[in-house]
Amino acid sequence: MNAAIETLKERGFFAQCTDLEGLSAKMDKGPVTFYVGCDPTGASLHIGHMVPFFALRHLRNAGHHGIALIGGGTARIGDPSGKTEMRKMITYEQIDSNVEKIKAQLDRFIGFDGTTALSDNNKNWLADLNYIDFLRDIGSCFSVNRMLTFEAYKQRLERGLSFIEFNYQLLQAYDFYMLHQRHGCCLQIGGDDQWGNITAGVDLIRRKLGGTTELNKEHEVFGLTFPLITRSDGKKMGKTEKGAIFLDPSLTSVFEFFQYWRNVADADVRKFFLLFTFLPVAEIDSIVKGDINAAKERLAYEVTKEIHGTEDADKALSGARAAFSGAGDKSSMPTVELSKSLFEAGMNVCDLYFETKLCATKSDARRLIQQGGASINSKNISDVKAVISLADADSDGEFVIKAGKKKICRVVVE
């Protein structure tokens, strides 16, 4: 088996392939061009979106050429795969803005050089399609009966599937066809929920460009999928009670991002090391055999470094150590500035938790305090009527406020 495929399998990036032996043989002969797609339905990717892009980097490291396809065209419709209801329509202007932001995020992570890695936008060929011509040339290659056998459509038919979403598979298949024409792309990779869309693209290329033994060989293409990544408790990874873990630090701070990985379940540590870092497997196994908390800290550091860079990862590590072990740099913690006058007059503890956004409401703050989850400068707070003043500040004139074991905030008094 080809070494690059073995790497994907070993690290958990393999569920199924349209022709594994054929793909392995092709990759043995030299570099193949492959693609990963994502739709810009928001201004930022979240960590769950990144699984195929980690795979992209593994394949590129093995000498293959990756394309990150951003769906500026398909985002106008919405993919029904894995969705229980129709996506909310967003304006074309918002989609175009999202494309640029996501392209920048992927460039930071992948490093587009135009050869071993590049980006493309399916708006380039989808936005101005002639509908009648598309139905004649592409729609005629699809069987509705076969489309309805795919899980993405079967699930949605029970709840309601719009005609606009029903077209999505044709458009994604057409993407593969166009990338094959434009860039010689012969492999599409993605999550296992994309299996129907991926195989539709393989079939479309065969129908449109194959037909003889020679043409079938010349235009041989493949699809490969990964398992959908879940936590050990069966829930989607990359989600918290506050929502998704975004790459954009204005949506998920670097500290929060770091802490997400620092607090994963013990049973998930090795799996997430394999999927979201580039450490060798032998080194990962050595790390997870040691102290589990040290392993989680290393996991958090490595993933944060890959997404946000070494400097931000160092700061997040230092801030976390300052927050939870007394070491490190307090200035790297999430910080809020509050007016000195608030503390001179005396500030109710529930108001303080609300102002720092550690609690969404003052009722939440009261509940937290009554349940014993509140502390300020390492002193437990049990009275919801407690008043916090400058006399309660630490030696730096600041406050380190905790909500439970995982949420923390440094308050600087102006």
N, C-alpha and C positions, 0 to 999 in steps of 0.2 A: 504493500500500500504506500502511496506517495507520502513523503515525510510531512508535508503541510497538512494533509488530511489527518494524519496520525496526531498531529499537534492539536487540531480542532477537536478530535475525538477525546484525547486525553484530558483536555481542559473543559469539556462539557458543551462544546459548540456543535454538536451533531445529533440530529434526530432522524432525518431520512434524506435520500438523494435519488434523483431520477435515474441515474446510472452510475453507481459508485465506481465500478471497475473501469468504465469508460473515462470518467473524469480523472481518476488516478493515472491512467495511461497518458492522457493528454497533458496533465501537469508534469509528468515525468519527462516529457519531451521539451519542455521549456515554459517560460512565463505565459500565463493565461490572464486575460482581462476579465474582471468580474465587477458586479455592482451591488450596492446596498441602497435601498430607497427609504425616504422618510417624507411625510407630508408636513408642511409648515402651518399646522393648525393653531399654533401658539407662538409667542415671541421667544420661547426658549425650549430646548430639549430637556427632558428629565432623564434621570439615570437609567430608567428602564429602556429608553430609546437607544442607549449606548451599546447594548450587547453586540449587535451586528457590526458596530464600528470598532469594537475591540477585536472582533474576528477579522475585520478588514486589515487592521494593523498586523495581526499575526500572519495573514496571507502575504501582505506586502513584505514583511520581514523575511519571508521565504522566497522572495524574488518575483512575486506576481503583482499585477497592476490593478489598483482598485479605483472605482468610480463611486463617489457619493452623489446619488441622484436626489435632488430636492424637488418635491412635487408641487411646484408653483402652479401647475395645471390641474393635477388630480385633487389638490386641496380645495379646488372650487366645487368639487362634488362630495368627496368623503368616502372613505373605505368602510364598508359594513363589517369587515372581518373583526371578530372579537367585540363588536359593539352591540348593545341591546337596544339602542334607539338611534335615529338619524342624527348625525352631527349637526350642530348649529351652523348655519351659513354665515360666513364672514365676508367682508368686502374684498374686492380684488386688491384695493390699495393696502389693506391690512395684510393680505397674503404676501404681497410683494415686499412689504416691510419685514415680515417674519422670515422670508427667504434670506434676506441679507443678514439678519441677526443669526440665523441658524448656520448659514454658510461660514460666518466668522467663528462661531463656536467650534464647528467641525474643523476648520482650518487650524485653529489653535491645538486641537487634539491630534489631528492627522498630519498636518503639514502638507498642503497641496503643492506639488512641484510641477504639475502639468504632464508628467510622464508616469511615474510610479503611483501617483495618486492625483486625482483631479475631481472637480465637481461639475455637475451639469444640472440643468433645470428643465423639467419636461414641459414647462410652459412654452419653451422654444418650438415645440412641434405640436402641442395639443391646443394651444389657445386659438389658432386660426384654422383648425380643421374644418373642412366642408362636410357637413353631417351626412348628406346623401352619398358622397364619395366614400366616406368612412364606412357607412353601412354596407355598401357594395363590396368594397375591397377587404374589409376586416370583419365586419359583422357576419358575413357569409361563412366565415371559417369557424363559427362557434355554434355549438348545439345547446339550446336552452335546457333540454333534458339532462345533459351532462352537467351544466352549470348548477342545476338544482340539486345535484348529488353532493356538492361540496358543503361542508359543515357551516361555513360562514353564511350561506344562503338559507340552508335548512333551518337554522336557529332563528334567523330574522323573519322568515316567512310566517312563523307562528305568532310573532309580535307585530309584524308589518314591515314591509320592505318597499321603499319608494323606487320608482322606475329609474330615477337619476342614480341611485346607489347601485342598481342592478347593472348599470353600464360600467361600473368601476373596474371589473375584471378585464373587460375589453381594453380599457385604457392602460392598465398596468401591463397587460400582455403586449400592447403596442409599444410601451416604453422599452421593453426588452428587445423587441424587433428593431426599434430605432437605434438603440445603443449598440446593437450588433452591427447595424449598417454604418453608424458614425464612428465607432471606436473598436470594432472587432470584438465586442463583448460576448463571451460565450458561457458565462456563469452568473446566475443570480442567487444571492444568499439572503436569508431573512428568517424571521420567527416561524414556527410551525403553523401558526394561524394563517400564514401566507401561502401555504402549500398549493391551494387551488389556483390562486392568482399566478404563482410561479410556474406551475405545470401548464397553465393556459398559454403563457408566453413561449414555453418550449414547443408546444404544439403549433402555435401560430407561425413561428419561424420555420418549422419543418414544412408546414403547409404552403407557406408563401415562397420559400427559397429552396426547398428540397425537391424531391421527386425522382431523382436518379441516384444510383449508388455514389457517384462522384459528388453530386450536389449535397446529398445527405451528409457525406463526410466533411465537405467544405464548410457546411453551415451547422455542424453538430454543436448543440448547446445543452446546458445542464442546469439543474436547480438543486440547491442544498439548503436544508433548514435546520434550525436549532430548537431545542425544547423551550417552551415558555418558562421563564425563570420565576420561581416562587420561593418563598421563605420556607423554613422547616415546618411552620404552622399551616402551610397551604395557602397563605395569602400572597398577593402580588408583592414582589420586592420593590423597593424604591418609593413606598408609600408610608406616610405617618398619619397621625390624627389630624395634622394640619394640612395634609395634602401631599402632592408629589415632591420629590427631592429634585429641584431644578438645577441646571448648570449655571444659570444666570445668578450671580451673587446678590443681585438686588431682590430676587425672589426667594432664594435660599442662601443665607449667609455662608461663607466658607466655614465658619465655626459650626453652624448647624449641620452642614454637609459632613464635616469631619465626625461630629458626634453621632450622626446616623450610623456610620460604619463602626464606630467605637462601641455601639450598643446593640449590634446584631446578636442573634442567638448563637450560643456556642456551636450548635449543630450546623450553622451556616458559614462558619468562618473559612473552612477549607474551600468550600464551593465558591465563595465570593473571591477568595484569593486567586483561584484558577481563572475565573471569568473576568475579573476587573483589575488585575495587575499583570505585569509581564515578568514577574519573578519566576525562575526555573522551578519546575515541579518538585525537584529534590529539596530545594531551599524552602519551599512552602511546607512540605511535609515535616521538615526539621523545625520550622517555626511553630506549627500547630501542635507538635508533640510536647512543646514546652509550656510555660505558663500561659493560660488562655487569655488573661487580661493583657499581657504583653503582646500576644498575637493579635488581639483586636486593635490595640493601639497601632501596631505596625500595619495592619490592614487599612485602618482609617488614614494613616499617613500616606501609604502607597497610592490609594485611590484618589485622595485629595491632590497629591502631587501630579498624577496623570491628568486630572481635569483642570486644576487651578494653577499648577506650577509649583516648583520647589519652595519659593519664597512664601507663598500663602500657606502651603502645607506646614512649613516650619512655624509660622505664626500660630496656626490652629493648634498644632501640637503643644506649643509653649503655653497657649491660653488654656487648653484643656488640663495640662498639668498644674497650672496655677489655680485653676478652679476646683480641681478635685483631689489634689495631693499636696497642695501648698508649695510646689516647686514651679518653675517656669516663670513666664512674664505676664503679669496681670493685665498689662495694656493690650494683650492679644485677645482678651475675652470680649464677647459682645458688650458694648458700652453704650450707656445712655447718659446724657448730660441733663441735670436738673438744677433749677435755680436755688441758690443758697437760702433765699427768703423762705422757701417752702419748709426747710428744716429748722430755720430760726424760729418760725412760728409753731413748729411741731407738725409732722405729717402722719396722718393715720396710716397704719400699716397696709390696710386694704387699698387705700388710694395709691400707695407706693407700688404695690404689685400691679395695679391697673396701669399706672403711668409708665412703668417699665415694659408693659406688654407681656409680662410673664403670665398674667391672667387676662383673659379676654373681657371679663366683667368683674365688678366688685363682689358679686355673689360668688363667682368662682374663687376669688381670693379668700373670702370668708370660709368657704368649704375647704380649701387647701389648708388654711391655718387650723381649723377645727380637726382636721384629719392628721395633723402633725407633720405636714409636708413642707412647712416654711421655715427658713432660717436666714438670718442676716449676720454677716461676718462671723459665721460658724456658731451663732447663738440661736437655738430653737425659739420660734415664736409661737405661742399658744393662745394669746389673747387677741381677739379680733379688734379690740378697742385700743390696742397698744399704739403709742405715739412715738415716732422715730424722730430724733433730733440730732444735731451735730455731735452731741456727746456720745452717740452710738457709733460714730464713724471710726474707721481703723486709723492706724498711725499715719496714713497718707491722706486722711480726711475724706475717704471714700467708703462706699458700701459694696459688699459682694453679696448679692441676693440670690437665693436658690429656691426653686419651686420643685419639690420632689428630688429625685436623684439625678435627673438628666438636664433640667432647664436651669440656666444661670444667667445673671446679668451683673455687670459692674456699673455702679452709679458714680459718676464724677460730679462733684458739686461745683457749680460755676460761681 
